[in-house]
């Protein structure tokens, strides 16, 4: 590809700015390399450990095209209307109910931009998971592991996004014991609906690695795991699925989110979303 820089013109600039727009940059797509594209390229170069000179040469072109391809893979993993309809049929739910739950209870897109499922690693769960496997968490506790292993919940070590994989990999790599690996992966919540890994057995997965591999496949697998979860999780004497069918938003929200649902008004948000999708 032709080397481009501020004030370059031509079809190559148009192609460049199309890629930048796909990657989330707010640039004006045209045949002219303006200040907006210059700033976007410098930001892209910084984030991808390239020389931040604003010049689009071979290395920057290669990285841009690589990221665009990864983004295409990511977009192929998103839920479709048919996925929602199929789920509604499988679980005997109104489509409007499924859409409302997907909007409110889903934490957003189920994947990071480059194709890995969204996760949140919980160090206090890791502590409990190690104990459940007959291991003493204190044996693994040191300064370098204090951000992934602790006895009480805290959010101060959350990194979000890809940073959660850094925490997960640190936890899993604390020992060569397979129990440590399994405990680590069971201690993260996965995908659009943030289902905890330790639920794998009651949801019918052969192992936590089987569950994780499914989460890598597609958002429809996130939705499938969510369906299994609300079918087998009982709250106030009924599966969460029954509360969803009855459109009892308060019971469903409390069973899924805990008593804090009131503070976040999950029940009210679910009802409003349902009415909107149902056309009321």
N, C-alpha and C positions, 0 to 999 in steps of 0.2 A: 504494500500500500504506500501511497505517496506520503511523505513527511508533511505534517500540517502544523501550523502555529497561528497565533493571533494575527488576524487580518487575511488569512488564506481564503481563497475562493475556489468553488468548483463542486462537482458532484460528490467528491470524496468527503467534503465538509458536511454535506447533507447526510451522507451515510453515517459519519461520525456522530452528528447531533441526534440522529435517530437512536443510535445505541445509547447515548448518554440519557436521553429521555426515557428509554426502557429501563435503565438502571436507576431511575428515580430522580434524575437531575432536572431542575426547572430551566430548560434552555429553549431558545427560539430556534426551531428547525428550519434551516435555510441553506443557501450555498455560501454563506458568509460566516467566518469564524470570528465571532464577536467576543466581548468581554465576559459575557455570561458563560460561554463555552470554555474560555480560558480559565476562569475560576473553577469551573466544574472539573476540568482536566487536572488542574493542580490538586484539587481535593481527592480525586480518584487516584492520582499518583501517590499521594501521601498515604492513603488508606491501603494501598497495595505494595508498599515498600519499593516504589520506583523513585527515580530522581524527579523531584517536583519542580520541573522547569517550564511546564505548560506546553511543551513540544510533543507532538504525537508522532513518535518515530516507531521503529520496528517493535521494541519492547512494549511500549504502551499500546500499540495496535494489538499485539498478541494477547495482552492481558484483557483488553476491552472485549475482544472476540471470545476469549475463554469465559469471561463473566456473562456475556450475552448467552452463550450456549448453556451455561449452568442455570441461567434464569429461565430459559425455555423448558428445561427439565423440571424446574420448580413449578412452572405454570401448568405442566401436565399432571401435577399431583393434587390439584384443587378439586373440591366438590363441584358437581354439576347438578342441574335441576333434577335429572333422572335419578341421581344418587339419593336425593332427598325424597323423591316420590317412592323409590324402591324401599327405603327405610320405613316410610309411613305405612306401606302395604305390609311389610314384614311384621311390624309391631302393632298393627291395627290402630294407628293414630291418624288424626287429621293432618293433612299436609301443613296447614297453618300452625298447628301445634309444633310440628317438627321444625319448621322455619323459625318460630319464636324461640324455641329452646336452642337451636343452632346459633341464633343471633346473640342471645343473652348469656347462655352458659358456656358457649365456645369462647375461648380467650382470644379469638381473632384467628388469623391464618394459622394453620397447623404446622407450617414449615418456616424455617429461616430462609432467607433469600436464595441460598445456594443448595437447597435440597435436603437439609437435615431437619428432622422434626424438632419443634420447639420443646424445650425441657426446662424444668426448674429443679435443681438439686437441693435436697433437704438434709442438712447435716445431722439434725436431731433424729431423723428417721434412720439415717445410716447407723447411728449409735444403737438404736433399738434393733435394727436388722442384724448387726454384728452379734449382739447379745442373743438373739433368737437362734443363731447358728452355733452357739456355744463358745463364742469368742469374747474376750474381755476388751472392750473398746479402749480402755486406758492403756493397754499394751501398744496401741498404735498412735497414741496422742503425743504430739510434739509440736514445736512452734510452726513447722511448715505445714502441718495438717490441721491446725486449729480452725481454718476457714471451711473445712469440709467435715469435721467431726466434733460434735458438741452435744451435750446431754439435753439442753433445752432449746426450744425454737427461738430463732432470731432471724431477722431479715438483713442484718448488717453485712453479711458476707455475700448476699446476692450480687451477681454481676450482670445477669440478664443476657439474652441473645447467645452468641457463640461463647461468651465467657462462662456460661453454665457447663459447657462441654469441657472446658479446662478444669473446672472443679470436679466434674464426674470422673474424668480420666485420672486426676490426681488421687481421688478416693479409690478407684478400681486398681490403681497401680501401687497402692501402699504395701501390697504383699502379692506373692505368686499364688497364694491359696485361692482355689476356685470359689470358696465361700465368700471371700472378700469381694471378688468381682461380682458375684450374684447379689450380695448385699448392696453394693454401690448402685447397680443398675435398677434394683428394686426401690431405691431411695430417691429416684427422680420421678417427677410427674411428666407425662408424655403427651404430645400432640395437641390438637385443637381443644380437646376437652380436659386436658391435664389429668389424665387417669394415672394414679400412682402405680409404679411398676410392681409393687408387692401384691397387687390384686390379681396378678397373672393367673394364679391357679384357680381361683373361684370364677374367673372369666373363661376358663377352658383352654388356656394356652399351656403347651407342654412344659415350658420353662420361661424364665424371665427373658432369656435371649430370643426365644420364639416371639414373645410379646413385642420386644423391641424391634425385631426384624419386620414385623407387620406394621409397626408405626412408621418405619422408613418408606413403606410402599406408596401410600396414597391417603389423602384425607378421608376417603370412604372407609379406610380401615380404622381411622380415629373414630368415625361415626359408628362403625360396627362395634368397637370396644365400648363406646358409650352406651349403645343399646344393650349389650350384655350386662353392663354395670347397673343400669337402672332396672333391669329385669331381675337381677339376683340380690340387689341391695334393698333390704326391708327397713321401712321407717314408719313408726306408729302402727305396726301391724299389717302394713301393706307394702308391696314392692313400689319403688319410685315410679315405675312404669304405670301402675294403677292411678297414682296421683296425677300423672301427666294426662292419662286418658280422661280423668274426671275434670281436668283443667283446674285442679285445686292448687293454684300457684304457690300459696303460702306453704303448704305441706311439702310440695315438690322442692321448693327453694330451700326450705330448712333441712330437708333430708340430704340434699346435694351439697349445700354450702355451709351447713351448720347454723347455729343460732345467730350468727352475725349477718344473716341474710336481711334482717330488718334494717340494719344500719345502711346497707348498700341498696336497699329497696329492690332486691331481685324479684320478689313476687309482683310488685307493681310494674316493673320493666317487662316481665314475661307477659303479663296480661295485656299491656299496651301493644306489645309486639304482636301478640296473637290476634287482637282485634284488627290491627292494621293488615295483617296477612289474610285474615278471614273476610276482609272487605267491609267491616262494620264502621 
